[in-house]
Amino acid sequence: MSEITLRNSSHSTLDVATPSFVFSSSRYTAVTECAAVLTPSLRQLLSWLVTVLSVRAWILVMAAKDISSSQGIFINDMTSLRHLPPIVHNASMVIQLGGEMGNQLSMISVGLALRQQARYLGIHARIVLRHQDHSKWMRAREATQTCFIKTKSMDFEAANTEEFSQISKAQTDWLGKNNTFLFIDNESTNEDMDHSLKYWKEVLDRQDRPSVVLKNASPVSVPHLFVNRYIKNEQLDLHFDDIRDFFRFDHERCCKLRASAEEIVLHMRLFLTEMPRRGRCE
């Protein structure tokens, strides 16, 4: 117990013992005991402060519960290995890629984030890449694999096969309209992605999964998750360290001139020539 001195308006002195308060019912007893020796005005002020703080604490607790329930596994500490369940399923996540290097990095980043989130459901997700039809993806792949060391072993054509088409059709025939729950795109909210991952776990638990006879082996499983999405800020913040570690940059091969600490690098785009139809301003 520490001693403090309070002075009222008539300059008389009151010695009040003040306990260290904690968030428990005992604080109200302590406040009552202290308030008993205070003047009515000070006692009323102290009571008002306790009420305000209690209401504020209750609001914060309720808000945290609402966020936790709405965000689902997105609110988890993704870096804590202590909470990871054992792996129950090995399954595939097909990542549809864009045509430019930045788009490819963004879409692979979504796969890395979702793979970590699936791990909290006991799923080890294998990332399988699928390139777009436009040929510019090849130039972007060359730049990506040249500059980012861990992408060198990735097959950018793994899901551009007849076998994938057969597997995709078999999955649609099996799940029907529910197959859309295993599709994540740029319109998917955090809740949608949560639902997709949980539904993926649900169908992986089922015993009636179809067996697909293929001419050649495929890395794509039934069921698989199909992702056609760019990384958004919230996912990037949650998984920033893992994503940065994956995209380790090969400075020797790709960095001709490095900026000094006090310099700023501007990336200029000439949309009028790169995208003449969409880049022209009215």
Contacts in CASP RR format, 6 or more apart in sequence:
PFRMAT RR
TARGET T0000
AUTHOR 0000-0000-0000
METHOD contacts of the structure
MODEL  1
MSEITLRNSSHSTLDVATPSFVFSSSRYTAVTECAAVLTPSLRQLLSWLV
TVLSVRAWILVMAAKDISSSQGIFINDMTSLRHLPPIVHNASMVIQLGGE
MGNQLSMISVGLALRQQARYLGIHARIVLRHQDHSKWMRAREATQTCFIK
TKSMDFEAANTEEFSQISKAQTDWLGKNNTFLFIDNESTNEDMDHSLKYW
KEVLDRQDRPSVVLKNASPVSVPHLFVNRYIKNEQLDLHFDDIRDFFRFD
HERCCKLRASAEEIVLHMRLFLTEMPRRGRCE
1 17 0 8 1.000
1 18 0 8 1.000
1 19 0 8 1.000
2 17 0 8 1.000
2 18 0 8 1.000
3 15 0 8 1.000
3 16 0 8 1.000
3 17 0 8 1.000
3 18 0 8 1.000
4 16 0 8 1.000
4 18 0 8 1.000
5 13 0 8 1.000
5 14 0 8 1.000
5 15 0 8 1.000
5 16 0 8 1.000
6 13 0 8 1.000
6 14 0 8 1.000
6 16 0 8 1.000
6 38 0 8 1.000
6 42 0 8 1.000
7 13 0 8 1.000
7 14 0 8 1.000
8 14 0 8 1.000
8 39 0 8 1.000
8 42 0 8 1.000
14 37 0 8 1.000
14 38 0 8 1.000
14 39 0 8 1.000
16 34 0 8 1.000
16 37 0 8 1.000
16 38 0 8 1.000
17 34 0 8 1.000
18 34 0 8 1.000
19 30 0 8 1.000
19 34 0 8 1.000
21 27 0 8 1.000
21 30 0 8 1.000
21 31 0 8 1.000
23 57 0 8 1.000
27 50 0 8 1.000
28 50 0 8 1.000
31 46 0 8 1.000
31 47 0 8 1.000
31 50 0 8 1.000
34 46 0 8 1.000
35 42 0 8 1.000
35 43 0 8 1.000
35 46 0 8 1.000
35 47 0 8 1.000
36 43 0 8 1.000
38 46 0 8 1.000
67 75 0 8 1.000
68 75 0 8 1.000
70 190 0 8 1.000
70 191 0 8 1.000
71 190 0 8 1.000
71 191 0 8 1.000
71 194 0 8 1.000
72 190 0 8 1.000
72 194 0 8 1.000
73 117 0 8 1.000
73 120 0 8 1.000
73 121 0 8 1.000
73 194 0 8 1.000
73 197 0 8 1.000
74 117 0 8 1.000
74 190 0 8 1.000
74 193 0 8 1.000
74 194 0 8 1.000
74 234 0 8 1.000
74 235 0 8 1.000
74 238 0 8 1.000
76 83 0 8 1.000
76 117 0 8 1.000
76 120 0 8 1.000
77 83 0 8 1.000
78 116 0 8 1.000
78 117 0 8 1.000
78 120 0 8 1.000
78 238 0 8 1.000
78 239 0 8 1.000
78 242 0 8 1.000
79 241 0 8 1.000
79 242 0 8 1.000
83 120 0 8 1.000
84 119 0 8 1.000
84 120 0 8 1.000
84 122 0 8 1.000
85 120 0 8 1.000
85 121 0 8 1.000
85 122 0 8 1.000
86 122 0 8 1.000
87 119 0 8 1.000
87 122 0 8 1.000
87 123 0 8 1.000
87 124 0 8 1.000
88 122 0 8 1.000
88 123 0 8 1.000
88 204 0 8 1.000
89 122 0 8 1.000
89 123 0 8 1.000
89 124 0 8 1.000
89 201 0 8 1.000
89 204 0 8 1.000
89 205 0 8 1.000
90 123 0 8 1.000
90 124 0 8 1.000
90 126 0 8 1.000
90 221 0 8 1.000
91 123 0 8 1.000
91 124 0 8 1.000
91 125 0 8 1.000
91 126 0 8 1.000
91 200 0 8 1.000
91 204 0 8 1.000
91 221 0 8 1.000
91 223 0 8 1.000
91 224 0 8 1.000
91 225 0 8 1.000
92 125 0 8 1.000
92 126 0 8 1.000
92 128 0 8 1.000
92 219 0 8 1.000
92 220 0 8 1.000
92 221 0 8 1.000
92 224 0 8 1.000
92 225 0 8 1.000
93 111 0 8 1.000
93 114 0 8 1.000
93 115 0 8 1.000
93 118 0 8 1.000
93 125 0 8 1.000
93 126 0 8 1.000
93 127 0 8 1.000
93 128 0 8 1.000
93 224 0 8 1.000
93 225 0 8 1.000
93 227 0 8 1.000
94 128 0 8 1.000
94 129 0 8 1.000
94 130 0 8 1.000
94 159 0 8 1.000
94 164 0 8 1.000
94 220 0 8 1.000
94 224 0 8 1.000
94 225 0 8 1.000
94 226 0 8 1.000
94 227 0 8 1.000
95 107 0 8 1.000
95 108 0 8 1.000
95 110 0 8 1.000
95 111 0 8 1.000
95 127 0 8 1.000
95 128 0 8 1.000
95 129 0 8 1.000
95 130 0 8 1.000
95 227 0 8 1.000
96 107 0 8 1.000
96 130 0 8 1.000
96 132 0 8 1.000
96 226 0 8 1.000
96 227 0 8 1.000
96 228 0 8 1.000
97 103 0 8 1.000
97 104 0 8 1.000
97 107 0 8 1.000
97 108 0 8 1.000
97 129 0 8 1.000
97 130 0 8 1.000
97 131 0 8 1.000
97 132 0 8 1.000
97 137 0 8 1.000
97 156 0 8 1.000
98 104 0 8 1.000
98 107 0 8 1.000
98 131 0 8 1.000
98 132 0 8 1.000
98 137 0 8 1.000
98 140 0 8 1.000
99 131 0 8 1.000
99 132 0 8 1.000
99 134 0 8 1.000
99 136 0 8 1.000
99 137 0 8 1.000
99 140 0 8 1.000
100 136 0 8 1.000
100 140 0 8 1.000
101 140 0 8 1.000
101 143 0 8 1.000
101 144 0 8 1.000
102 140 0 8 1.000
103 140 0 8 1.000
103 230 0 8 1.000
104 137 0 8 1.000
104 140 0 8 1.000
104 141 0 8 1.000
104 144 0 8 1.000
105 144 0 8 1.000
105 148 0 8 1.000
105 247 0 8 1.000
106 230 0 8 1.000
106 231 0 8 1.000
107 227 0 8 1.000
107 228 0 8 1.000
107 229 0 8 1.000
107 230 0 8 1.000
107 231 0 8 1.000
108 127 0 8 1.000
108 129 0 8 1.000
108 151 0 8 1.000
108 154 0 8 1.000
109 231 0 8 1.000
109 235 0 8 1.000
109 236 0 8 1.000
109 239 0 8 1.000
109 243 0 8 1.000
109 247 0 8 1.000
110 184 0 8 1.000
110 227 0 8 1.000
110 229 0 8 1.000
110 230 0 8 1.000
110 231 0 8 1.000
110 235 0 8 1.000
111 125 0 8 1.000
111 127 0 8 1.000
111 227 0 8 1.000
112 127 0 8 1.000
112 239 0 8 1.000
112 242 0 8 1.000
112 243 0 8 1.000
112 246 0 8 1.000
113 231 0 8 1.000
113 235 0 8 1.000
113 236 0 8 1.000
113 238 0 8 1.000
113 239 0 8 1.000
113 242 0 8 1.000
113 243 0 8 1.000
114 125 0 8 1.000
114 184 0 8 1.000
114 193 0 8 1.000
114 197 0 8 1.000
114 225 0 8 1.000
114 227 0 8 1.000
115 125 0 8 1.000
115 127 0 8 1.000
116 239 0 8 1.000
116 242 0 8 1.000
117 193 0 8 1.000
117 197 0 8 1.000
118 124 0 8 1.000
118 125 0 8 1.000
118 197 0 8 1.000
118 200 0 8 1.000
118 201 0 8 1.000
118 225 0 8 1.000
119 125 0 8 1.000
121 197 0 8 1.000
121 198 0 8 1.000
121 200 0 8 1.000
121 201 0 8 1.000
122 201 0 8 1.000
123 197 0 8 1.000
123 200 0 8 1.000
123 201 0 8 1.000
123 204 0 8 1.000
125 225 0 8 1.000
126 219 0 8 1.000
126 221 0 8 1.000
127 154 0 8 1.000
128 155 0 8 1.000
128 158 0 8 1.000
128 159 0 8 1.000
128 219 0 8 1.000
128 220 0 8 1.000
128 224 0 8 1.000
129 154 0 8 1.000
129 155 0 8 1.000
129 156 0 8 1.000
129 157 0 8 1.000
129 158 0 8 1.000
129 159 0 8 1.000
130 157 0 8 1.000
130 158 0 8 1.000
130 159 0 8 1.000
130 160 0 8 1.000
130 164 0 8 1.000
131 137 0 8 1.000
131 138 0 8 1.000
131 141 0 8 1.000
131 156 0 8 1.000
131 157 0 8 1.000
131 160 0 8 1.000
137 156 0 8 1.000
141 156 0 8 1.000
144 151 0 8 1.000
145 151 0 8 1.000
145 152 0 8 1.000
145 154 0 8 1.000
146 250 0 8 1.000
146 253 0 8 1.000
146 254 0 8 1.000
147 249 0 8 1.000
147 250 0 8 1.000
147 253 0 8 1.000
147 254 0 8 1.000
148 247 0 8 1.000
148 248 0 8 1.000
148 249 0 8 1.000
148 250 0 8 1.000
149 248 0 8 1.000
149 249 0 8 1.000
149 250 0 8 1.000
150 246 0 8 1.000
150 247 0 8 1.000
150 248 0 8 1.000
151 247 0 8 1.000
158 219 0 8 1.000
158 220 0 8 1.000
159 219 0 8 1.000
159 220 0 8 1.000
161 216 0 8 1.000
161 218 0 8 1.000
162 215 0 8 1.000
163 214 0 8 1.000
163 215 0 8 1.000
163 216 0 8 1.000
163 217 0 8 1.000
163 218 0 8 1.000
163 220 0 8 1.000
164 218 0 8 1.000
164 220 0 8 1.000
166 212 0 8 1.000
166 214 0 8 1.000
167 212 0 8 1.000
167 214 0 8 1.000
167 218 0 8 1.000
167 220 0 8 1.000
167 221 0 8 1.000
167 222 0 8 1.000
167 224 0 8 1.000
168 226 0 8 1.000
170 210 0 8 1.000
170 212 0 8 1.000
170 222 0 8 1.000
171 179 0 8 1.000
171 182 0 8 1.000
171 210 0 8 1.000
171 222 0 8 1.000
171 223 0 8 1.000
171 224 0 8 1.000
172 179 0 8 1.000
173 210 0 8 1.000
174 208 0 8 1.000
174 209 0 8 1.000
174 210 0 8 1.000
174 222 0 8 1.000
174 223 0 8 1.000
175 181 0 8 1.000
175 182 0 8 1.000
175 203 0 8 1.000
175 223 0 8 1.000
178 199 0 8 1.000
181 195 0 8 1.000
181 196 0 8 1.000
181 199 0 8 1.000
182 196 0 8 1.000
182 199 0 8 1.000
182 200 0 8 1.000
182 203 0 8 1.000
182 223 0 8 1.000
182 224 0 8 1.000
182 225 0 8 1.000
182 226 0 8 1.000
183 196 0 8 1.000
183 225 0 8 1.000
183 226 0 8 1.000
183 228 0 8 1.000
184 192 0 8 1.000
184 193 0 8 1.000
184 196 0 8 1.000
184 225 0 8 1.000
184 226 0 8 1.000
184 227 0 8 1.000
184 228 0 8 1.000
184 229 0 8 1.000
185 227 0 8 1.000
185 228 0 8 1.000
185 229 0 8 1.000
186 228 0 8 1.000
186 229 0 8 1.000
186 230 0 8 1.000
188 196 0 8 1.000
188 229 0 8 1.000
190 234 0 8 1.000
196 225 0 8 1.000
197 225 0 8 1.000
200 223 0 8 1.000
200 225 0 8 1.000
203 209 0 8 1.000
203 223 0 8 1.000
204 223 0 8 1.000
209 222 0 8 1.000
209 223 0 8 1.000
210 222 0 8 1.000
212 222 0 8 1.000
231 243 0 8 1.000
236 243 0 8 1.000
249 255 0 8 1.000
251 258 0 8 1.000
259 265 0 8 1.000
271 278 0 8 1.000
271 279 0 8 1.000
271 280 0 8 1.000
272 279 0 8 1.000
272 280 0 8 1.000
END
